[in-house]
């Protein structure tokens, strides 16, 4: 039976009320059942993904889809096994719901508790990556939220296949409500559903900056999002070439199509030219196109082939491709200034042996993730031990950086009284104790 968007949103709202009180044991049982079914349907998932890839090739030939989008779209046995592991990893995590975050004795027989609880109904809009269906479903179920998923048309077959597998599992658990996990395929549905502020609690867009801005401009619901992933690595003069080489090559080439890949490399001008040349050569050998500042061009344009002069726009660009902007700086202060001016607040890293400089960098760079002597590619919910992530937030709201289970709960205050009214605490009356309960026997 076909239901309207309004009915779907209302169903998700109703489901969220029940999911908020689902036991940890039951949630974990469902997650492990999800993992089992994903493994059992490997061939089905690959077949659906192949259909998407064939359609994507046609879109690429028409200039409607980029190579990086196709890289994010493609599934294989390793990625599908990782999906199953995502479910198992999230099942192994502590339940974020019902945790006492604060406990205060206001007076004898009057105790205040702050308790974590689900947000409610989430709308997650994403592009290209079908494994998002799995990651989001795992996290929202464990955190007691209902979710509406909207994937891109380029992954429609893969998304429908994965949702179908999960939906069959959910139907086997008859105590779980309809509307626990939902999938939208129509692009036109987005403009309507983002207006359902009485049924939705939070929208999380994952994709291009254009997508994020569109949702923010048209939604009547709070949006948790990130801007472009313009990630930087700063190579300080105290760092060795070998350490810099491993981190920088990894940050740019390990998976250039994702938002935590490095887009700009800043190099201290005192680093020896032969070391800079070795690094740039290694990057070029890995297929990276170098777009360099004037100082780099002056030093290396005759020594290295194919270096392009960087434009002002390059410092503001998320390439999600084997392209890298490179600039010489005179100090770590200049590096910090560049990052705070051009960066998107996603992930930035410093390579140095000087702890004081590293700490200053991490304190002063305004980003959700700041690293010392590590690749920007570590900015990931699974690598952080969150099991998975719903996205990387650059917002300064309740969640920042890779958003795992703790970013999918909010809290409520519970006050346990014994007949008190406020009037007894008026001037000259009883005084509040305001004692943390952890200090009380």
C-alpha positions as CSV (number, residue, x, y, z in Angstrom):
1,X,0.0,0.0,0.0
2,X,1.4,3.4,-1.0
3,X,1.3,6.1,1.6
4,X,1.7,9.8,1.3
5,X,4.8,11.7,2.5
6,X,2.7,13.1,5.3
7,X,1.6,9.6,6.4
8,X,5.2,8.4,6.2
9,X,6.4,11.3,8.4
10,X,3.6,10.7,10.9
11,X,4.4,7.0,11.0
12,X,8.0,7.8,11.7
13,X,7.0,10.1,14.5
14,X,4.8,7.3,16.0
15,X,7.6,4.8,15.7
16,X,10.0,7.1,17.5
17,X,7.9,7.1,20.6
18,X,8.2,3.3,20.8
19,X,11.8,3.1,19.8
20,X,12.7,5.5,22.6
21,X,11.8,2.8,25.1
22,X,13.2,-0.2,23.3
23,X,15.5,-2.3,25.5
24,X,19.2,-2.4,24.8
25,X,19.0,-6.2,24.4
26,X,16.3,-5.9,21.7
27,X,18.2,-3.2,19.8
28,X,21.3,-5.4,19.8
29,X,19.4,-8.4,18.6
30,X,18.1,-6.5,15.6
31,X,21.5,-5.1,14.8
32,X,23.1,-8.5,14.8
33,X,20.3,-9.8,12.6
34,X,21.0,-7.0,10.2
35,X,24.7,-8.0,10.0
36,X,23.7,-11.6,9.3
37,X,21.4,-10.7,6.5
38,X,23.9,-8.4,4.9
39,X,26.4,-11.2,4.6
40,X,23.8,-13.6,3.3
41,X,22.8,-11.2,0.5
42,X,26.3,-10.3,-0.8
43,X,25.5,-11.3,-4.4
44,X,22.2,-9.5,-4.4
45,X,23.8,-6.2,-3.2
46,X,26.6,-6.5,-5.7
47,X,24.1,-7.1,-8.5
48,X,22.1,-4.0,-7.6
49,X,25.2,-1.9,-7.3
50,X,26.4,-3.0,-10.8
51,X,23.1,-1.6,-12.2
52,X,23.9,1.7,-10.5
53,X,27.5,1.7,-11.9
54,X,26.2,1.1,-15.4
55,X,23.8,4.0,-15.1
56,X,26.6,6.1,-13.5
57,X,28.9,5.5,-16.5
58,X,26.2,7.0,-18.8
59,X,25.8,10.0,-16.4
60,X,29.5,10.5,-16.4
61,X,29.7,10.5,-20.2
62,X,27.0,13.2,-20.2
63,X,28.9,15.3,-17.7
64,X,26.3,14.8,-14.9
65,X,28.4,12.7,-12.5
66,X,32.1,13.0,-11.5
67,X,34.7,10.3,-11.2
68,X,34.9,10.9,-7.4
69,X,31.1,10.3,-7.1
70,X,31.5,7.0,-8.9
71,X,34.3,6.0,-6.6
72,X,32.0,6.6,-3.6
73,X,29.2,4.7,-5.3
74,X,31.1,1.5,-6.0
75,X,30.7,-1.4,-3.6
76,X,32.8,-4.6,-3.3
77,X,33.0,-7.5,-1.0
78,X,35.3,-5.6,1.4
79,X,32.8,-2.7,1.7
80,X,29.9,-5.1,2.2
81,X,31.7,-7.0,4.9
82,X,32.4,-3.6,6.5
83,X,28.7,-2.9,6.5
84,X,28.1,-6.1,8.5
85,X,30.9,-5.1,10.9
86,X,29.3,-1.7,11.3
87,X,26.2,-3.3,12.7
88,X,28.2,-5.5,15.0
89,X,30.4,-2.7,16.1
90,X,27.4,-0.5,17.0
91,X,25.8,-3.5,18.8
92,X,28.9,-3.8,21.0
93,X,28.7,-0.1,22.1
94,X,27.1,1.0,25.3
95,X,23.5,2.2,24.9
96,X,23.5,6.0,24.8
97,X,19.9,6.2,26.0
98,X,19.0,6.6,29.7
99,X,22.4,7.7,30.9
100,X,22.5,10.0,33.9
101,X,24.5,13.1,32.7
102,X,23.9,15.2,35.8
103,X,22.4,14.7,39.3
104,X,21.8,17.4,41.7
105,X,20.1,17.5,45.1
106,X,18.1,20.7,45.2
107,X,16.8,19.9,48.7
108,X,16.1,16.9,50.8
109,X,13.6,14.9,48.9
110,X,14.0,17.0,45.7
111,X,16.5,15.5,43.3
112,X,17.2,16.7,39.7
113,X,18.5,14.3,37.1
114,X,19.5,15.0,33.5
115,X,18.9,11.9,31.4
116,X,19.9,11.2,27.8
117,X,17.1,10.4,25.4
118,X,16.7,10.0,21.6
119,X,16.2,13.1,19.5
120,X,13.2,11.5,17.8
121,X,12.8,11.5,14.0
122,X,15.9,12.1,11.7
123,X,15.9,12.9,8.0
124,X,19.2,12.0,6.5
125,X,19.8,13.1,2.9
126,X,23.0,11.7,1.2
127,X,24.6,11.3,-2.2
128,X,26.5,8.5,-3.9
129,X,27.5,6.3,-1.0
130,X,25.0,3.4,-0.5
131,X,26.8,2.2,2.7
132,X,25.3,5.2,4.4
133,X,22.0,3.3,4.5
134,X,23.7,0.8,6.8
135,X,25.7,3.2,8.9
136,X,22.7,5.5,9.6
137,X,20.3,2.6,10.2
138,X,22.7,1.1,12.8
139,X,23.2,4.3,14.7
140,X,19.6,5.5,14.7
141,X,18.3,2.1,15.9
142,X,20.8,1.9,18.7
143,X,20.1,5.5,19.8
144,X,16.3,4.9,19.7
145,X,15.5,7.2,16.8
146,X,13.3,6.7,13.8
147,X,14.9,7.6,10.5
148,X,13.9,8.7,7.0
149,X,16.7,8.1,4.4
150,X,16.9,9.9,1.1
151,X,19.7,8.8,-1.2
152,X,20.8,10.1,-4.5
153,X,19.4,8.8,-7.8
154,X,22.9,7.5,-8.8
155,X,22.6,4.9,-6.0
156,X,18.9,4.1,-6.3
157,X,19.3,0.4,-7.0
158,X,21.8,-0.1,-4.2
159,X,19.9,1.9,-1.7
160,X,16.6,0.1,-2.5
161,X,18.4,-3.3,-2.2
162,X,19.9,-2.5,1.2
163,X,16.8,-1.0,2.6
164,X,14.8,-4.0,1.4
165,X,17.1,-6.3,3.3
166,X,16.8,-4.3,6.5
167,X,13.1,-3.9,6.1
168,X,12.6,-7.7,5.9
169,X,14.6,-8.1,9.2
170,X,12.5,-5.4,10.9
171,X,9.3,-7.2,9.9
172,X,10.6,-10.3,11.6
173,X,10.7,-8.5,14.9
174,X,7.0,-8.0,15.3
175,X,7.4,-5.8,18.4
176,X,9.2,-3.1,16.3
177,X,6.9,-0.4,14.9
178,X,6.4,0.4,11.2
179,X,8.3,3.4,10.3
180,X,11.5,2.5,12.2
181,X,13.6,2.9,9.0
182,X,12.2,4.5,5.9
183,X,13.5,5.2,2.4
184,X,12.6,8.0,0.0
185,X,13.7,7.7,-3.7
186,X,11.9,10.7,-5.3
187,X,14.0,13.9,-5.5
188,X,10.8,15.9,-5.5
189,X,9.9,14.4,-2.1
190,X,12.7,16.3,-0.4
191,X,11.2,19.8,-0.8
192,X,8.0,18.6,0.8
193,X,9.3,16.5,3.6
194,X,11.7,19.2,4.9
195,X,8.7,21.2,5.8
196,X,7.3,18.6,8.2
197,X,8.6,20.3,11.3
198,X,6.0,18.8,13.5
199,X,7.1,15.3,12.6
200,X,10.9,15.8,12.0
201,X,13.4,16.8,14.7
202,X,16.7,17.0,12.8
203,X,17.9,16.9,9.2
204,X,21.4,15.7,8.4
205,X,22.5,16.3,4.8
206,X,25.6,14.4,3.6
207,X,26.9,15.5,0.2
208,X,28.0,18.5,-1.7
209,X,28.1,22.0,-0.4
210,X,25.3,22.8,-2.8
211,X,23.1,20.1,-1.3
212,X,23.8,21.3,2.3
213,X,23.1,24.9,1.5
214,X,19.9,24.0,-0.3
215,X,18.6,22.1,2.7
216,X,19.6,24.8,5.1
217,X,17.8,27.5,3.0
218,X,14.6,25.5,2.5
219,X,14.1,23.5,5.7
220,X,11.8,24.4,8.6
221,X,13.7,21.8,10.7
222,X,17.1,22.2,12.5
223,X,19.9,21.0,10.2
224,X,23.2,19.4,11.4
225,X,25.6,19.6,8.5
226,X,29.1,20.3,7.3
227,X,30.5,22.6,4.7
228,X,33.1,21.5,2.2
229,X,35.9,19.3,3.5
230,X,38.7,21.7,2.8
231,X,41.3,19.9,4.9
232,X,44.9,21.1,5.5
233,X,48.2,19.6,6.5
234,X,51.0,21.8,7.7
235,X,54.5,20.5,7.4
236,X,56.6,22.3,10.0
237,X,60.4,22.7,9.7
238,X,61.1,20.4,12.6
239,X,59.4,17.3,11.1
240,X,61.4,14.6,9.2
241,X,60.8,13.9,5.6
242,X,59.9,10.3,6.2
243,X,57.2,11.2,8.7
244,X,55.9,14.0,6.5
245,X,55.9,11.7,3.4
246,X,53.8,9.0,5.0
247,X,51.2,11.4,6.5
248,X,50.9,13.6,3.4
249,X,50.7,10.8,0.8
250,X,48.1,9.0,2.9
251,X,46.0,12.2,3.5
252,X,45.9,12.9,-0.2
253,X,45.9,9.6,-2.0
254,X,44.5,6.9,0.3
255,X,40.9,7.9,-0.7
256,X,40.8,11.3,-2.4
257,X,37.1,11.3,-3.0
258,X,36.0,11.7,0.6
259,X,35.6,14.8,2.8
260,X,38.5,14.1,5.1
261,X,41.1,13.9,2.4
262,X,43.7,16.7,2.4
263,X,43.1,19.5,-0.2
264,X,45.8,22.0,0.7
265,X,49.4,21.3,1.9
266,X,51.2,24.1,3.7
267,X,55.0,23.8,3.9
268,X,57.4,25.8,6.1
269,X,59.8,27.7,3.8
270,X,62.9,26.6,5.8
271,X,62.4,22.9,4.8
272,X,65.2,22.0,2.4
273,X,64.3,22.2,-1.3
274,X,65.5,18.7,-2.0
275,X,63.0,17.3,0.6
276,X,60.2,19.4,-0.8
277,X,61.1,18.1,-4.3
278,X,61.1,14.5,-3.1
279,X,57.6,14.9,-1.6
280,X,56.1,16.7,-4.6
281,X,57.7,14.1,-7.0
282,X,56.2,11.3,-4.9
283,X,52.8,12.9,-5.1
284,X,53.0,13.3,-8.8
285,X,54.0,9.7,-9.2
286,X,50.8,8.8,-7.3
287,X,48.9,10.8,-9.9
288,X,48.4,14.0,-8.0
289,X,48.1,17.3,-9.9
290,X,50.0,20.1,-8.0
291,X,48.6,23.6,-8.0
292,X,51.2,25.7,-6.3
293,X,51.8,29.2,-4.9
294,X,54.2,31.6,-6.6
295,X,57.1,30.7,-4.3
296,X,56.7,27.0,-5.1
297,X,56.5,27.8,-8.8
298,X,59.6,29.9,-8.7
299,X,61.6,27.1,-6.9
300,X,60.3,24.1,-8.8
301,X,58.6,24.9,-12.1
302,X,61.8,24.1,-14.0
303,X,62.6,21.1,-11.8
304,X,59.2,19.3,-11.9
305,X,56.9,18.9,-14.8
306,X,53.2,19.7,-14.7
307,X,53.0,22.1,-11.8
308,X,50.2,24.6,-12.2
309,X,50.0,28.0,-10.7
310,X,47.3,28.1,-8.0
311,X,44.5,30.6,-8.3
312,X,42.8,32.3,-5.3
313,X,39.9,29.9,-5.9
314,X,42.1,26.9,-5.4
315,X,42.6,27.7,-1.7
316,X,38.8,27.6,-1.3
317,X,38.2,24.4,-3.2
318,X,37.3,20.9,-2.1
319,X,38.6,18.8,-5.0
320,X,37.6,15.3,-3.9
321,X,40.1,14.2,-6.5
322,X,43.8,13.8,-7.1
323,X,44.5,17.5,-7.1
324,X,46.4,19.3,-4.3
325,X,47.0,23.0,-3.6
326,X,50.5,23.6,-2.1
327,X,51.8,26.8,-0.5
328,X,55.0,27.9,1.3
329,X,54.5,29.7,4.6
330,X,57.0,31.5,6.9
331,X,55.8,30.2,10.2
332,X,53.2,28.1,12.0
333,X,51.4,31.4,12.8
334,X,51.0,32.0,9.0
335,X,49.8,28.4,8.5
336,X,47.2,28.8,11.3
337,X,46.0,32.1,9.7
338,X,45.7,30.5,6.3
339,X,43.7,27.6,7.6
340,X,41.3,29.7,9.6
341,X,40.8,32.0,6.6
342,X,40.3,29.3,3.9
343,X,39.4,26.2,5.8
344,X,35.9,24.7,6.3
345,X,36.4,23.7,9.9
346,X,36.5,20.0,9.1
347,X,40.0,18.5,9.7
348,X,43.4,20.0,9.8
349,X,46.8,18.5,10.8
350,X,50.3,19.6,11.7
351,X,53.5,17.5,11.3
352,X,56.1,18.7,13.8
353,X,58.4,17.4,16.5
354,X,57.8,20.6,18.5
355,X,55.1,20.0,21.1
356,X,54.6,23.6,22.0
357,X,53.9,24.4,18.3
358,X,51.7,21.4,18.0
359,X,49.6,22.4,21.0
360,X,49.4,26.0,19.7
361,X,48.2,24.7,16.3
362,X,45.6,22.5,17.9
363,X,44.4,25.2,20.2
364,X,44.1,27.9,17.6
365,X,42.9,26.2,14.5
366,X,39.2,26.4,14.4
367,X,38.1,23.0,13.2
368,X,36.1,20.0,14.4
369,X,39.2,17.8,14.2
370,X,42.8,18.9,14.7
371,X,45.6,16.3,14.5
372,X,49.3,16.2,15.4
373,X,51.5,13.9,13.3
374,X,48.5,11.9,11.9
375,X,46.7,11.8,8.5
376,X,43.4,13.7,8.1
377,X,41.9,10.4,7.0
378,X,41.5,9.4,10.7
379,X,38.6,11.8,11.0
380,X,36.0,9.1,10.9
381,X,33.4,7.7,13.3
382,X,34.4,4.1,12.8
383,X,38.1,4.9,13.3
384,X,37.2,7.0,16.4
385,X,35.5,3.9,17.9
386,X,31.9,5.2,17.3
387,X,31.0,2.1,15.4
388,X,29.9,4.2,12.4
389,X,28.9,7.9,11.9
390,X,25.9,9.7,10.5
391,X,28.3,12.4,9.1
392,X,31.0,14.8,10.1
393,X,29.5,18.0,11.5
394,X,31.3,21.4,11.3
395,X,28.3,23.0,13.1
396,X,28.8,24.4,16.5
397,X,25.7,22.9,18.0
398,X,25.1,19.8,20.1
399,X,27.5,17.7,18.0
400,X,30.7,18.4,16.1
401,X,33.1,16.2,14.2
402,X,32.2,12.6,13.4
403,X,28.7,12.2,14.8
404,X,28.1,8.8,16.4
405,X,25.7,7.6,19.0
406,X,26.3,10.5,21.4
407,X,25.4,13.0,18.7
408,X,22.0,11.3,18.2
409,X,20.7,11.8,21.7
410,X,19.6,14.8,23.5
411,X,18.5,15.0,27.2
412,X,15.6,15.7,29.4
413,X,15.4,16.8,33.0
414,X,13.7,14.6,35.6
415,X,12.8,16.1,38.9
416,X,12.0,13.6,41.8
417,X,10.1,15.5,44.5
418,X,8.2,14.7,47.6
419,X,5.4,17.2,47.6
420,X,7.4,20.5,47.3
421,X,6.1,23.7,45.9
422,X,8.2,26.7,44.8
423,X,6.5,29.0,47.4
424,X,8.4,27.4,50.3
425,X,11.7,28.7,48.8
426,X,10.7,32.3,48.6
427,X,12.8,34.9,50.5
428,X,13.1,33.9,54.1
429,X,12.0,30.4,53.4
430,X,14.0,27.2,52.7
431,X,17.3,27.4,50.9
432,X,18.3,25.3,47.9
433,X,21.2,22.9,48.6
434,X,22.4,22.4,45.0
435,X,24.6,19.5,46.0
436,X,25.9,17.1,43.3
437,X,24.5,13.7,44.2
438,X,27.9,12.1,43.4
439,X,29.2,13.7,46.6
440,X,26.4,12.3,48.7
441,X,26.3,8.9,50.4
